[in-house]
């Protein structure tokens, strides 16, 4: 007990010696985003504020005003806005309008559309009928838990929506209503009209719409997102999570959390599967499950991806540890690592309090380890000085397998 009191007192003394607190920085949008500060259908409001951890953006669009927390979330929203712009340009063409009128005349051939899937790239050894029955069984097993409408699946609308979304580099299950509405409309036209998905992309300026298909958090999963239904993704992701944490109720709690889209869950399940040799991965999943905001779900998804990438590319992790409520990772060589998708670390009173608690917990439970604090963004000079005074090796611009943009 004396040791704990002494350690806490020493830490607060060090903090007092280092310097006072600071206000989080503000930026002009052009400083952070250059020519991406404005687009065909949006403008990032000036200035951009921060809470000392994440930058908070205000997006002004023709569809409304949106608050976006964090660089990763903003990158996703800007891509979605680019996809909307692309779809709007297609909608304005005579070809699209003609096909839309045709689509409104009547239903498509349900059986033919549901079974005939020449563009599929998975399960080549299974017949179309076999895939149809398999998907039906999957839908029954996961009744009420799918993000896709059964009727739309039979009509081919869900498949078309997934193809269009993946082609534009966005989440087919996006929570961004302006994009979801346009994806739905384009998919209905493609499934029921004379305009194929390929034909739709041909209407978009640029190389078949690929101008907006830049890197995304779901990179490497495009085939899965395009070719698998939401219920199939759930089963795939569940199987991976069972391999990672064992059969546990937390898996279904995570998969049932509506703040994560099936695409998010695919990224997380893959990341935790890569971390399956790390002790207490189940505890990490439990923390991921307890989120009630979309922005926090994006933050946690990115953190899981970063940890998996770091584990594979930088230093093997041995255990996820929780110090007084804050999750960190212990590497095989005994280094305690805090790795977070933080945009702009400032030495505020809140930051100082959190770092103090983590540092004190480290001194109590891991007194002889090296400590590293890794952020994907940047830190103020004052934050760096205080972190180093408390014994943390601070690294900025970390991306799991790449440091400082390398």
Residue pairs with C-beta under 8 A, 6 or more apart in sequence:
3 364
4 360
4 364
7 360
7 363
7 364
8 356
8 360
11 356
11 359
11 360
11 363
11 390
12 356
14 389
14 390
15 352
15 356
15 386
15 389
15 390
17 389
18 382
18 385
18 386
18 389
19 347
19 382
19 385
19 386
21 347
21 348
21 349
21 352
22 346
22 347
22 348
22 380
22 382
22 383
23 346
23 348
24 49
24 50
24 51
24 52
24 344
24 346
24 348
25 50
25 344
25 346
25 380
26 47
26 48
26 49
26 50
27 47
27 48
27 50
27 55
28 37
28 46
28 47
28 48
29 37
29 38
29 44
29 45
29 46
29 47
29 48
29 57
30 37
32 48
32 55
33 44
36 78
37 43
37 44
38 44
39 78
39 81
39 82
39 85
40 82
40 85
41 61
41 62
41 63
41 81
41 84
41 85
41 88
42 59
42 60
42 61
42 78
42 81
43 59
43 60
43 61
44 57
44 58
44 59
44 60
45 57
45 58
45 59
45 60
48 55
48 56
48 57
49 55
49 56
50 56
50 343
50 344
50 346
52 344
52 345
52 346
52 347
52 348
52 350
52 351
53 340
53 342
53 343
53 344
53 345
53 351
54 69
54 70
54 71
54 299
54 342
54 343
54 344
55 69
55 70
55 71
55 74
55 343
55 344
56 67
56 68
56 69
57 67
57 68
57 69
57 74
58 65
58 66
58 67
58 68
59 65
59 66
59 67
59 68
59 74
59 77
59 81
61 81
61 178
63 84
63 177
63 178
64 178
66 77
68 74
68 77
68 295
69 295
69 299
70 295
70 298
70 299
70 341
70 343
71 341
71 343
71 376
71 377
72 217
72 298
72 299
72 302
72 341
72 376
73 295
73 298
73 299
76 171
76 216
76 217
76 298
77 176
79 169
79 170
79 212
79 214
79 216
80 170
80 171
80 174
80 176
80 178
80 179
81 179
82 168
82 211
82 212
83 165
83 168
83 169
83 170
83 179
83 182
83 212
84 178
84 179
84 182
85 212
86 168
86 204
86 205
86 206
86 209
86 211
86 212
87 164
87 168
87 179
87 182
87 183
87 185
87 186
87 204
88 182
89 203
89 204
89 205
90 96
90 186
90 200
90 203
90 204
91 97
91 182
91 185
91 186
93 203
95 195
95 199
95 203
96 189
96 195
96 200
96 203
98 194
99 189
99 193
99 194
99 195
100 185
100 189
100 193
102 192
102 193
102 194
103 188
103 189
103 191
103 192
103 193
104 192
106 192
107 155
107 192
108 155
108 156
108 191
108 192
110 154
110 155
113 154
113 155
113 156
113 191
114 132
114 153
114 154
114 156
115 128
115 129
115 131
115 132
116 128
117 128
117 131
117 159
119 163
120 131
120 227
121 223
121 226
121 227
122 223
122 227
122 228
123 130
123 131
126 134
134 232
135 153
135 229
135 231
135 232
138 229
138 231
138 232
138 234
138 235
139 146
139 150
139 153
139 229
139 231
141 231
141 235
142 231
142 234
142 235
145 231
145 234
145 255
145 256
146 229
146 230
146 231
146 234
147 173
147 230
147 261
147 262
148 158
148 229
148 230
148 231
149 157
149 158
152 158
152 161
152 187
153 159
153 229
155 191
155 192
156 191
157 184
157 187
157 188
157 191
157 192
158 187
158 229
159 191
160 186
160 187
160 188
160 190
160 191
160 197
161 172
161 183
161 184
161 186
161 187
162 172
162 225
162 226
162 227
163 190
163 197
163 226
164 183
164 186
164 187
164 190
164 197
164 200
165 171
165 172
165 174
165 183
165 225
166 172
166 222
166 225
166 226
167 197
167 201
167 208
167 209
167 210
167 213
168 209
168 212
168 213
169 212
169 213
169 214
169 215
169 216
170 179
170 216
171 216
171 218
171 225
171 261
171 263
171 264
172 183
172 225
172 226
172 262
172 263
173 230
173 261
173 262
173 263
174 180
174 183
174 261
175 261
175 294
186 200
189 195
189 200
190 196
190 197
190 200
198 208
200 209
201 208
201 209
201 210
202 208
204 211
205 211
206 212
217 264
217 267
217 301
217 302
217 305
218 225
218 263
218 266
218 267
220 270
221 263
221 266
221 267
221 270
224 233
224 236
224 266
225 233
225 262
225 263
225 266
228 236
230 262
233 262
233 265
233 266
234 255
234 262
234 265
236 266
236 269
237 255
237 262
237 265
237 266
237 268
237 269
238 251
238 252
238 255
238 269
240 269
240 270
240 272
240 273
241 251
241 254
241 255
241 269
241 272
241 273
241 285
242 251
243 273
243 276
244 269
244 272
244 273
244 275
244 276
244 281
244 282
244 285
245 251
245 272
245 276
245 281
245 282
245 285
246 282
248 282
250 282
250 285
250 286
250 289
251 285
253 289
254 260
254 265
254 268
254 285
254 288
254 289
255 265
257 289
257 291
257 297
259 291
259 292
259 293
259 294
259 296
259 297
260 268
260 297
260 301
264 297
264 298
264 301
267 301
267 304
267 305
268 288
268 300
268 301
268 304
268 305
270 308
271 304
271 305
271 307
271 308
272 281
272 284
272 285
272 304
272 308
274 308
274 311
274 312
275 281
275 284
275 307
275 308
275 311
275 317
278 311
278 317
278 318
278 319
278 320
278 329
279 318
279 319
279 320
280 319
280 320
280 321
280 322
281 320
283 320
283 322
283 327
284 304
284 307
284 320
284 327
287 300
287 322
287 327
288 300
288 304
291 297
291 300
299 341
302 341
302 376
303 339
303 340
303 341
305 400
306 339
306 340
306 341
306 376
306 398
306 399
306 400
307 317
307 329
307 339
307 400
308 400
309 399
309 400
309 401
310 317
310 329
310 337
310 339
310 374
310 398
310 400
310 401
311 317
312 401
313 400
313 401
314 400
314 401
315 331
315 332
315 333
315 335
315 337
316 331
316 332
317 329
317 330
317 331
317 332
317 337
318 330
318 331
318 332
319 329
319 330
320 327
320 328
320 329
320 330
321 327
321 328
321 329
321 330
321 336
321 365
321 366
322 328
323 357
323 358
323 361
323 362
323 365
324 357
324 358
324 360
324 361
325 357
326 338
326 354
326 357
326 358
326 361
328 336
328 337
328 338
328 358
329 336
329 337
329 338
329 339
330 336
330 337
330 366
330 369
331 337
334 368
334 369
334 370
335 369
335 370
335 371
335 372
336 362
336 366
336 369
336 370
336 371
336 372
337 372
337 373
337 374
338 358
338 371
338 372
338 373
338 374
338 392
339 374
339 375
339 398
340 374
340 375
340 376
341 375
341 376
341 377
342 375
342 376
342 377
343 376
343 377
343 378
344 377
344 378
344 379
344 380
345 351
345 375
345 377
345 378
345 379
345 380
345 383
346 379
346 380
346 382
346 383
347 380
347 382
347 383
347 385
347 386
351 383
352 386
355 386
355 387
355 390
355 392
356 390
359 371
359 390
359 391
359 392
362 369
362 371
370 393
371 391
371 392
371 393
372 392
372 393
372 394
372 395
373 387
373 392
373 393
373 394
373 395
374 394
374 395
374 398
375 394
375 395
375 396
375 397
375 398
376 397
376 398
376 399
377 396
377 397
378 396
378 397
379 387
379 394
379 396
383 394
384 394
387 394
388 394
395 403
396 404
397 403
397 404
397 405
398 404
399 405
